[in-house]
C-alpha cells in the first residue's frame, strides 16, 4: 500500500469542498448554482499558513504509521 501526500491533500480538499456544499442549500436556484460553481472552481478555499502561539497537537504517530493503520486516503484509485 503506497502513501501519497499529494493524494491525501487532494482527497482532503475534495472532502472540504463537499463539506462546504452540504449545509448551504440556497433557495434561489441561480444563487445556488453560482455558489456551487464558485466552490468547485475556486483555487484557494482557505488561505494560510497561519502562525499561532497555541500548543501543538499531541505527537503520537507519523503520517506513515497512521496510513499503515488504515487512516488516510489511498490514492491508488
N, C-alpha and C positions, 0 to 999 in steps of 0.2 A: 504494500500500500504506500503510494508516494504522497508526500505532503507538499503543497504549493502555497506559499504566502500570497502570491498574486491571485490564485484561485480562491483562497479563503477571503481575501479582501473583496474580490468581485462578488462572491456569494453574500458577504455582509452588506455591501452596497445594494444589491438586489433585494435583500430582505428588508433593509431600511426603506427603500422605495415602496415596497409592498405595505410596510407598516404605516408610512405616511398616507397612503391612499386609502387604507381601510377605514379609519374613523371619519373621514371627510367626504360624505356623500351629499354634495351640494344639490339643492332642489332645482336650481336653474340649470337646465341641460347645457347651455352654452358655457356657463361658468365652470361646470363640472368637467366638460371636455377640455377647456383651456387649462384648468388646474392640473388635470391628469396628464395632459400633454407636457406641461412645464416640468412636472416631477419626472416623467420618463426621459425627457431630453436634457435636463439640467446637468452640466458638467460637474458642478460643485453643489452639494446639498448642505454641507457643514464646512465652515472654514476653521482652520486651525494651523498649526498646533497651538494649544493653549498652555500657558505657564501657570502653574498653581503651587501654592505652598502646602497643599494638603499632603498627608502621608500617602505613600504608595500603597497599593493593594498588597495583601499578603502574597509572598512569592513561594509557591509550593512546587509547581510543575512547569517545565518548559513547554513551548508550543508543540514540540515533537512528542513529548510524553503525553500531552493531552490528546493529540491526534491518535497515538497508539492506543489510547483508552477509548477511542471512538467518538471523541468530542471534536467537532470541526467539520469542515466540508471536504469531501474527497472530490477533486476536480477531474477525475478520470471520465466523467460523463455520466 
